[in-house]
């Protein structure tokens, strides 16, 4: 089966990861410099920024948030591949939260 390469991550896709993502976005919302950095970030850079600030946010959390209305049930590794498929000019949802 194509999903055999996925390694499970506890907490992914549940309330804990959503809480971490929401906390990260609230934190960024208080600092215009971080807002600018996040606006200029692709999925990998946004996740790295979150982790560097002490939040447990993965690329999968960011992409899953965008696609949560779909029936996709992809693991973090698969979602990271989806993020790599996105064209570089593709806007991400987090780039539009705060006005410039």
C-alpha positions as protocol buffer text, in pm:
chain_id: "A"
residue {
  index: 1
  type: UNK
  ca { x: 0 y: 0 z: 0 }
}
residue {
  index: 2
  type: UNK
  ca { x: 126 y: 351 z: -79 }
}
residue {
  index: 3
  type: UNK
  ca { x: 97 y: 473 z: 279 }
}
residue {
  index: 4
  type: UNK
  ca { x: 348 y: 230 z: 426 }
}
residue {
  index: 5
  type: UNK
  ca { x: 629 y: 488 z: 419 }
}
residue {
  index: 6
  type: UNK
  ca { x: 451 y: 717 z: 664 }
}
residue {
  index: 7
  type: UNK
  ca { x: 572 y: 728 z: 1017 }
}
residue {
  index: 8
  type: UNK
  ca { x: 302 y: 802 z: 1274 }
}
residue {
  index: 9
  type: UNK
  ca { x: 336 y: 1115 z: 1483 }
}
residue {
  index: 10
  type: UNK
  ca { x: 143 y: 1133 z: 1803 }
}
residue {
  index: 11
  type: UNK
  ca { x: -67 y: 1444 z: 1832 }
}
residue {
  index: 12
  type: UNK
  ca { x: -82 y: 1519 z: 1459 }
}
residue {
  index: 13
  type: UNK
  ca { x: -429 y: 1589 z: 1332 }
}
residue {
  index: 14
  type: UNK
  ca { x: -580 y: 1614 z: 1678 }
}
residue {
  index: 15
  type: UNK
  ca { x: -652 y: 1907 z: 1909 }
}
residue {
  index: 16
  type: UNK
  ca { x: -291 y: 1932 z: 2025 }
}
residue {
  index: 17
  type: UNK
  ca { x: -151 y: 2023 z: 1683 }
}
residue {
  index: 18
  type: UNK
  ca { x: -439 y: 2265 z: 1620 }
}
residue {
  index: 19
  type: UNK
  ca { x: -370 y: 2426 z: 1958 }
}
residue {
  index: 20
  type: UNK
  ca { x: -1 y: 2465 z: 1872 }
}
residue {
  index: 21
  type: UNK
  ca { x: -83 y: 2617 z: 1532 }
}
residue {
  index: 22
  type: UNK
  ca { x: -335 y: 2858 z: 1685 }
}
residue {
  index: 23
  type: UNK
  ca { x: -87 y: 2958 z: 1957 }
}
residue {
  index: 24
  type: UNK
  ca { x: 181 y: 3017 z: 1693 }
}
residue {
  index: 25
  type: UNK
  ca { x: -55 y: 3236 z: 1486 }
}
residue {
  index: 26
  type: UNK
  ca { x: -160 y: 3435 z: 1794 }
}
residue {
  index: 27
  type: UNK
  ca { x: 207 y: 3493 z: 1877 }
}
residue {
  index: 28
  type: UNK
  ca { x: 288 y: 3604 z: 1522 }
}
residue {
  index: 29
  type: UNK
  ca { x: -15 y: 3833 z: 1533 }
}
residue {
  index: 30
  type: UNK
  ca { x: 150 y: 4037 z: 1807 }
}
residue {
  index: 31
  type: UNK
  ca { x: 475 y: 4103 z: 1617 }
}
residue {
  index: 32
  type: UNK
  ca { x: 477 y: 4279 z: 1278 }
}
residue {
  index: 33
  type: UNK
  ca { x: 829 y: 4153 z: 1198 }
}
residue {
  index: 34
  type: UNK
  ca { x: 715 y: 3793 z: 1240 }
}
residue {
  index: 35
  type: UNK
  ca { x: 407 y: 3865 z: 1029 }
}
residue {
  index: 36
  type: UNK
  ca { x: 635 y: 3983 z: 746 }
}
residue {
  index: 37
  type: UNK
  ca { x: 851 y: 3671 z: 781 }
}
residue {
  index: 38
  type: UNK
  ca { x: 547 y: 3444 z: 775 }
}
residue {
  index: 39
  type: UNK
  ca { x: 401 y: 3622 z: 471 }
}
residue {
  index: 40
  type: UNK
  ca { x: 728 y: 3553 z: 285 }
}
residue {
  index: 41
  type: UNK
  ca { x: 735 y: 3185 z: 389 }
}
residue {
  index: 42
  type: UNK
  ca { x: 645 y: 2872 z: 200 }
}
residue {
  index: 43
  type: UNK
  ca { x: 515 y: 2575 z: 400 }
}
residue {
  index: 44
  type: UNK
  ca { x: 858 y: 2448 z: 501 }
}
residue {
  index: 45
  type: UNK
  ca { x: 984 y: 2791 z: 609 }
}
residue {
  index: 46
  type: UNK
  ca { x: 661 y: 2862 z: 800 }
}
residue {
  index: 47
  type: UNK
  ca { x: 694 y: 2534 z: 992 }
}
residue {
  index: 48
  type: UNK
  ca { x: 1062 y: 2605 z: 1062 }
}
residue {
  index: 49
  type: UNK
  ca { x: 971 y: 2952 z: 1191 }
}
residue {
  index: 50
  type: UNK
  ca { x: 708 y: 2803 z: 1423 }
}
residue {
  index: 51
  type: UNK
  ca { x: 953 y: 2544 z: 1558 }
}
residue {
  index: 52
  type: UNK
  ca { x: 1225 y: 2808 z: 1606 }
}
residue {
  index: 53
  type: UNK
  ca { x: 978 y: 3000 z: 1823 }
}
residue {
  index: 54
  type: UNK
  ca { x: 903 y: 2691 z: 2033 }
}
residue {
  index: 55
  type: UNK
  ca { x: 578 y: 2575 z: 1872 }
}
residue {
  index: 56
  type: UNK
  ca { x: 526 y: 2214 z: 1763 }
}
residue {
  index: 57
  type: UNK
  ca { x: 398 y: 2290 z: 1412 }
}
residue {
  index: 58
  type: UNK
  ca { x: 483 y: 2071 z: 1112 }
}
residue {
  index: 59
  type: UNK
  ca { x: 438 y: 2127 z: 740 }
}
residue {
  index: 60
  type: UNK
  ca { x: 154 y: 1877 z: 760 }
}
residue {
  index: 61
  type: UNK
  ca { x: -30 y: 2092 z: 1014 }
}
residue {
  index: 62
  type: UNK
  ca { x: -17 y: 2395 z: 783 }
}
residue {
  index: 63
  type: UNK
  ca { x: -130 y: 2205 z: 475 }
}
residue {
  index: 64
  type: UNK
  ca { x: -389 y: 2002 z: 668 }
}
residue {
  index: 65
  type: UNK
  ca { x: -542 y: 2328 z: 793 }
}
residue {
  index: 66
  type: UNK
  ca { x: -586 y: 2444 z: 434 }
}
residue {
  index: 67
  type: UNK
  ca { x: -729 y: 2110 z: 322 }
}
residue {
  index: 68
  type: UNK
  ca { x: -927 y: 2014 z: 630 }
}
residue {
  index: 69
  type: UNK
  ca { x: -1258 y: 2056 z: 448 }
}
residue {
  index: 70
  type: UNK
  ca { x: -1156 y: 1774 z: 215 }
}
residue {
  index: 71
  type: UNK
  ca { x: -1167 y: 1407 z: 292 }
}
residue {
  index: 72
  type: UNK
  ca { x: -788 y: 1370 z: 261 }
}
residue {
  index: 73
  type: UNK
  ca { x: -635 y: 1165 z: 536 }
}
residue {
  index: 74
  type: UNK
  ca { x: -266 y: 1208 z: 459 }
}
residue {
  index: 75
  type: UNK
  ca { x: 22 y: 1161 z: 701 }
}
residue {
  index: 76
  type: UNK
  ca { x: 277 y: 1440 z: 758 }
}
residue {
  index: 77
  type: UNK
  ca { x: 527 y: 1293 z: 510 }
}
residue {
  index: 78
  type: UNK
  ca { x: 262 y: 1284 z: 237 }
}
residue {
  index: 79
  type: UNK
  ca { x: 151 y: 1638 z: 313 }
}
residue {
  index: 80
  type: UNK
  ca { x: 514 y: 1756 z: 290 }
}
residue {
  index: 81
  type: UNK
  ca { x: 526 y: 1607 z: -61 }
}
residue {
  index: 82
  type: UNK
  ca { x: 202 y: 1789 z: -149 }
}
residue {
  index: 83
  type: UNK
  ca { x: 361 y: 2114 z: -29 }
}
residue {
  index: 84
  type: UNK
  ca { x: 662 y: 2051 z: -254 }
}
residue {
  index: 85
  type: UNK
  ca { x: 428 y: 2009 z: -553 }
}
residue {
  index: 86
  type: UNK
  ca { x: 283 y: 2356 z: -500 }
}
residue {
  index: 87
  type: UNK
  ca { x: 415 y: 2605 z: -754 }
}
residue {
  index: 88
  type: UNK
  ca { x: 647 y: 2865 z: -605 }
}
residue {
  index: 89
  type: UNK
  ca { x: 406 y: 3144 z: -698 }
}
residue {
  index: 90
  type: UNK
  ca { x: 124 y: 2965 z: -512 }
}
residue {
  index: 91
  type: UNK
  ca { x: 1 y: 3182 z: -226 }
}
residue {
  index: 92
  type: UNK
  ca { x: -43 y: 3019 z: 112 }
}
residue {
  index: 93
  type: UNK
  ca { x: -332 y: 3102 z: 347 }
}
residue {
  index: 94
  type: UNK
  ca { x: -102 y: 3233 z: 621 }
}
residue {
  index: 95
  type: UNK
  ca { x: 30 y: 3500 z: 388 }
}
residue {
  index: 96
  type: UNK
  ca { x: -306 y: 3683 z: 402 }
}
residue {
  index: 97
  type: UNK
  ca { x: -390 y: 3686 z: 773 }
}
residue {
  index: 98
  type: UNK
  ca { x: -245 y: 4030 z: 844 }
}
residue {
  index: 99
  type: UNK
  ca { x: -252 y: 4334 z: 619 }
}
residue {
  index: 100
  type: UNK
  ca { x: 82 y: 4452 z: 488 }
}
